[in-house]
């Protein structure tokens, strides 16, 4: 049985935690929700029941280009940000995930059909740990000076490269 929460929200079968999902999800690009250029969505079925969980943007090349442009545009601001602020931002993401650990774990379990003990005990905590790890890397990374020969030294410093794949 599916519980209807509101016109645009549905909850899948709720045994221990109400998972109130929107009926449809767009792409998150440049800090805003953007519908796919084609207007197409696919039905995301939960392996738990085989029933629809929600609809997700079916993105194509133009959507990817839009996301890449947004990422390239963000590079200058990210590169100008101090390492302390970059680390703070990554840690805030981890904090928000930690605050919503149970919700994220249930969403992951319903989306992938994994047991909740795996999503709540491993998948989501490991994702949180990745943000904290890279926050620490940003803080710990330092430049270096190397002697090339008796008259030459090289200064090595790290800066954001930009969009990579």
N, C-alpha and C positions, 0 to 999 in steps of 0.2 A: 504494500500500500504506500502511496506517495502522499505526504502531507503538504497541502498547499499553504504557504505562509503568507504570500501576497501575490498580486497579479503577476509580478515579474520575478518572483522567487519561488523555488520549490525545494523541498528537502527529500533526499532519498530515504530509504528505510533507516530509521534511527533507533538503534539498539541502545547505545550508551551515550551518544553525543549527537545533538541535533546539528546537522550539516546543512546550513541554509545557503544554498548556492543561487546565484542569479541564473535565469534561464539561458542567457547568452553572454559570452565573453568576447570582447574585441581584442585587438592587439594593443599592448602598452608600449607606446613609442614616444620618445621625447617628453616623458612625464605626463602624458595624457592617453586616454583610451581612444583608439582610432579604429573605425570599422575597416574591414578588408576592402581594398580597392574594387574587387570583383563583386562585393556584396554577398559572397558565398560563405556559408558556415557548414561545418560538419557536426553530426550528432556524436557526442562522446558517450559511448556506452560503458557502464561499469561492469567489469568482469564478475563482480560479486553477484549480480542478479541478471545481467544481460539487458537491463533496462537503460534508457537514456539517463545520463547524469546531468548533462547540460549541452549547450551548443558552443562550439569554439570557432573562431575566425579561421577560415580556410585561406591561408595567405599564399600569395604568388610572388613572382619576381619583383613586381612594382612595390609590394609591401616590404620586401627585404631591402630594396633600394631606399625606400623611405626610412627604414630603421637604420640603415648604414649612414645615410645623410645626417640623421639626428645624432648618431654616435660620433661622426666626424665633427659635427658642430659643437659637441660637448667637450671635445678634446682640449681646446684652448683653456676653458674654465677649469677642467680637471687638472691640467698641467700646471696652471698658475696657483692652484690650491696647495697650501703647505702640506707636508707629509703628516703633520699632526691632525689637520682637518680631514685629510683623506682617511686616516686611520679611524678618526672619530665617526665619520660617516659610515664606514664599513662596520664598526662596532655597534652603531645604532641600528643598522639593518639586523645584525645578529640579536640585539636586544629585543627588537620587535618580533622576530621569529620565535625567540625564547618565550616571550609573553603569550604567544599564540601557538605554542608547541602542540597542544592537544588538537586544536582545530586543524593545523597543517597536517598532523599525523593522520587524522581521520580523512581529510581530503585526499591525501596520498593513498591511503588504504582503499578508499572507494574508487579512486581513479585507476589504480593499478591492480587491485585485487589482492594486495599483499596483506598478510596478517598485521593487525594493529601493533602487536608486540615488536615487529620489525620496523614499522614506520615511526613509532614513538620511542623506541629504544635505540635505533640506529640511523635510519634515513634522515630524519629531520635533525637530530642532534649533530650528525656529521655535516650536514649542510650549514648549520650554525657555526660549527667549528671551522669550516672553510673560510667563512667571512672573518672570523677572529684571527685565523692564521694569516690571511693576507693583510689584515690590518696591522698585525705585528711585523710582517715583512716590510710594509711601507715605512714603519717607524725605524726598523733596524738597518735598512739599506743605506750604505754610505758610499761616498766616492773614494777613489784611491789614487795614489801617485805611484807611477812606476818609472824606474830609470831605464831608458832605452840605450843610451851610451853615456860616456863621461860628460857630454855637452847637452844631452837631451833628456827631458823627462816628459812623461805623458800623464795628463790628468784625466781620470775616468770618472764620469758622473752618470747617474741614472735619471732618466726623465721618461714620462709616458710616451709610448710610441704611437699610440692611436688605436684604430680599429685593426684587429688581427683575427685571423680565423684558421 
